[in-house]
């Protein structure tokens, strides 16, 4: 099994894209072009990340204003975990009522990356979403159709891997998800996962591009975003209640990945799961 550092290096390269700032309802506010370079040195023992973002100039005849961020890496932080394919999540280790919380999720597939940042305010409400869509320099942009609920309907079978901040042995298991609309135009979801084949059924009411799973003790909502992205978040982050932050990416019509960052009732980050699922019907 690769080390966390080796998994991190799967993201080496030049990535061109943009940072789209979205409202809590998923509406586009701004979209800023970006160029990110991640390069390794000293026989892959160190790495440097250089991020440039190009903001519109107040003078339309002048070039964009460039803001640059440079970070050097010799090791990785405790708030960050990578999978062998380069997918990752970085975020809050301990939820607190006196500080912001949230997480970044990163997916990588062939010459594309998709990243999503979910931020919550001190009241536990979603404050903002940032969607970062990137491609390797010199490759073509992949065009995605608008993301609709219909694209999710059907049966999805997949494999999940859960890794842990204390770096104990990972766990792998199969998953199955069935999504269909009922007679009331609500989304019926049936999940089966784990060695014990745990089953969970739930319903969501649909309001535009947002799905509200609000019938259980810990209500969540799913926000459908551009380019096949989705954010699954608690209605409110509350200490004393276990919760999870999730991002999804519909890479192809029959291929989807999800990253799930789980917290226990004490607000401690306890695991990160990557689900790779394929549509059967």
C-alpha positions in Angstrom: 0.0 0.0 0.0 1.3 3.5 -0.9 2.2 6.0 1.8 0.1 9.1 2.3 3.0 11.1 0.7 3.0 8.9 -2.4 -0.8 9.3 -2.7 -0.4 13.1 -2.4 2.1 13.0 -5.3 -0.6 11.6 -7.6 -1.7 15.3 -7.9 1.7 16.4 -9.3 1.3 18.6 -12.4 0.0 21.9 -13.8 -3.8 22.4 -13.4 -5.8 25.1 -15.2 -9.3 25.9 -14.1 -11.3 28.2 -11.9 -12.6 28.9 -8.4 -16.4 29.3 -8.5 -17.9 30.9 -5.4 -21.4 29.6 -4.8 -24.2 30.6 -2.4 -25.5 28.1 0.1 -28.3 27.4 -2.4 -25.7 26.5 -5.1 -26.1 29.7 -7.1 -23.0 31.1 -8.9 -21.6 34.3 -7.4 -18.2 34.6 -9.0 -15.9 32.4 -11.1 -12.2 33.3 -11.0 -9.7 31.7 -13.4 -6.8 29.8 -11.7 -3.5 28.1 -12.5 -2.1 25.6 -9.9 1.3 23.9 -10.1 2.3 21.1 -7.8 5.9 20.0 -8.3 8.3 17.7 -6.4 12.0 18.1 -5.5 14.8 16.3 -3.8 13.9 12.9 -5.3 10.2 13.4 -4.3 11.0 14.2 -0.7 9.6 17.8 -0.8 6.9 19.5 -2.8 5.9 23.0 -3.7 2.3 24.2 -4.5 1.9 27.5 -6.4 -1.6 28.8 -6.9 -2.3 31.8 -9.1 -5.8 33.3 -9.3 -6.7 36.0 -11.9 -9.2 38.6 -10.6 -10.9 41.1 -12.9 -9.2 44.5 -12.9 -11.3 47.6 -12.1 -9.8 49.0 -15.3 -11.3 46.7 -18.1 -8.3 47.6 -20.4 -5.8 46.4 -17.8 -4.7 42.8 -17.3 -6.2 40.8 -14.5 -4.9 41.2 -10.9 -2.9 38.1 -10.0 -3.0 36.8 -6.4 -0.4 34.1 -5.7 -0.1 31.6 -2.9 3.0 29.4 -2.4 3.3 26.5 0.0 6.2 24.2 0.6 5.6 20.6 1.9 7.9 18.1 3.6 5.1 16.3 5.4 1.3 16.4 5.5 -0.9 17.8 8.2 -3.2 15.7 10.6 -6.3 17.2 9.0 -5.6 15.7 5.6 -5.9 12.2 4.1 -5.3 10.8 0.6 -6.4 7.7 -1.2 -4.3 5.7 -3.6 -5.9 7.3 -6.7 -5.0 10.8 -5.4 -8.5 11.7 -4.0 -8.3 13.5 -0.7 -10.0 15.6 2.0 -8.7 18.3 4.3 -10.7 20.0 6.9 -11.7 20.5 10.5 -10.3 18.0 13.0 -12.5 19.1 15.9 -15.9 20.8 15.5 -16.4 23.8 17.8 -19.2 26.2 18.4 -16.8 29.2 18.5 -15.1 28.7 15.1 -15.9 28.0 11.5 -15.8 24.4 10.4 -15.7 22.7 7.0 -13.8 20.6 4.6 -12.2 20.5 1.1 -12.8 17.4 -1.0 -10.6 16.6 -4.1 -11.3 14.1 -6.9 -8.9 13.2 -9.7 -9.8 11.3 -12.8 -7.5 11.0 -15.8 -6.7 14.6 -16.8 -9.4 16.2 -14.6 -9.7 17.3 -11.0 -12.8 18.5 -9.2 -12.5 20.0 -5.7 -15.3 21.3 -3.5 -15.0 23.4 -0.3 -17.9 23.4 2.2 -17.7 26.0 4.9 -20.0 26.4 7.9 -20.4 29.4 10.3 -20.3 29.4 14.1 -24.1 28.8 14.1 -23.5 25.5 12.2 -25.2 26.8 9.1 -23.7 26.4 5.6 -22.0 29.7 4.8 -20.4 29.1 1.3 -19.5 26.6 -1.3 -16.4 26.8 -3.6 -16.3 24.6 -6.6 -12.9 24.2 -8.3 -12.8 22.6 -11.7 -9.4 21.9 -13.2 -7.7 20.1 -16.1 -4.1 19.3 -16.8 -2.4 21.9 -18.9 -2.5 20.9 -22.6 -5.5 18.7 -22.3 -9.1 19.3 -23.5 -11.9 20.5 -21.4 -14.6 17.9 -20.8 -18.1 19.3 -21.3 -20.8 18.2 -18.8 -24.5 18.4 -19.3 -26.6 20.2 -16.6 -26.7 18.0 -13.5 -30.3 16.8 -12.8 -32.0 14.4 -10.5 -32.8 12.2 -13.4 -29.1 11.5 -13.9 -29.0 9.9 -10.5 -32.0 7.6 -10.8 -31.4 3.9 -11.1 -29.3 1.3 -9.3 -25.6 2.0 -8.4 -23.2 -0.7 -7.2 -19.8 0.2 -6.0 -16.8 -0.3 -3.7 -16.0 1.8 -0.7 -12.8 2.3 1.3 -12.6 3.9 4.7 -9.4 5.3 6.0 -8.7 6.8 9.5 -6.8 9.8 10.9 -4.9 7.5 13.2 -3.7 5.5 10.1 -5.1 2.2 11.4 -5.8 -0.4 8.7 -8.3 0.7 6.1 -11.6 -1.1 5.6 -13.1 -2.1 2.2 -16.7 -3.1 1.5 -19.3 -3.2 -1.3 -22.2 -0.7 -1.6 -25.5 -0.6 -3.4 -27.8 2.4 -3.8 -31.2 2.5 -5.5 -32.7 5.9 -6.3 -36.2 6.3 -7.7 -39.1 8.8 -7.7 -42.3 7.8 -6.0 -45.9 8.8 -6.8 -45.5 12.0 -4.8 -42.4 13.0 -6.8 -40.2 12.4 -3.8 -36.8 10.7 -4.1 -36.8 7.2 -2.5 -33.2 6.1 -1.6 -32.3 2.6 -0.5 -28.7 2.0 0.7 -27.0 -1.3 1.4 -23.3 -1.2 2.6 -20.7 -2.9 4.8 -19.8 -6.4 5.7 -23.0 -6.8 7.7 -25.0 -5.4 4.7 -26.5 -2.6 6.7 -29.7 -1.2 5.0 -30.9 2.4 5.2 -34.0 3.7 3.5 -34.9 7.4 3.3 -37.0 9.9 1.3 -36.2 13.4 0.1 -38.4 16.2 -1.0 -37.2 18.0 -4.1 -36.9 21.7 -4.4 -35.2 22.6 -7.6 -31.7 21.4 -7.4 -31.8 20.7 -3.7 -32.9 17.4 -2.1 -34.0 17.6 1.5 -33.7 14.4 3.5 -35.4 15.8 6.6 -37.4 12.9 8.1 -34.8 11.5 10.4 -33.0 12.6 13.6 -30.1 14.1 11.6 -31.6 15.9 8.5 -29.3 16.5 5.6 -29.6 18.1 2.2 -28.0 17.4 -1.2 -27.2 20.3 -3.4 -26.7 19.5 -7.1 -23.9 21.7 -8.6 -22.4 22.3 -12.1 -20.3 19.7 -13.9 -21.7 16.7 -12.0 -20.7 17.9 -8.5 -22.9 17.6 -5.4 -22.6 18.6 -1.8 -24.3 16.6 0.9 -24.3 18.4 4.2 -26.2 18.5 7.6 -29.0 21.0 7.9 -27.1 22.2 10.9 -23.8 21.2 12.5 -24.5 20.6 16.2 -22.2 19.3 18.9 -23.5 16.2 20.5 -24.8 14.9 17.2 -22.8 12.7 14.8 -22.6 14.2 11.3 -20.8 14.0 8.0 -19.8 16.2 5.2 -19.9 14.7 1.7 -19.0 15.7 -1.9 -19.8 13.7 -5.0 -18.8 13.8 -8.6 -20.7 12.3 -11.5 -17.6 11.7 -13.7 -19.5 9.9 -16.5 -23.2 9.1 -16.9 -22.5 5.7 -15.4 -19.6 6.5 -13.0 -19.7 8.4 -9.8 -17.4 9.0 -6.8 -18.2 10.3 -3.3 -16.0 11.4 -0.5 -17.5 11.2 3.0 -15.9 12.9 6.1 -17.4 11.5 9.3 -17.6 13.1 12.8 -18.7 11.5 16.0 -21.0 13.0 18.7 -18.0 14.7 20.4 -17.3 16.6 17.1 -14.1 14.6 16.5 -13.2 13.7 12.9 -13.1 9.9 12.8 -12.9 8.7 9.2 -12.8 9.4 5.5 -14.5 7.2 2.9 -14.2 7.0 -0.8 -17.1 5.4 -2.7 -16.7 4.5 -6.4 -19.9 3.4 -7.9 -21.2 2.4 -11.4 -24.7 2.6 -12.6 -26.4 -0.7 -13.4 -29.7 0.5 -14.8 
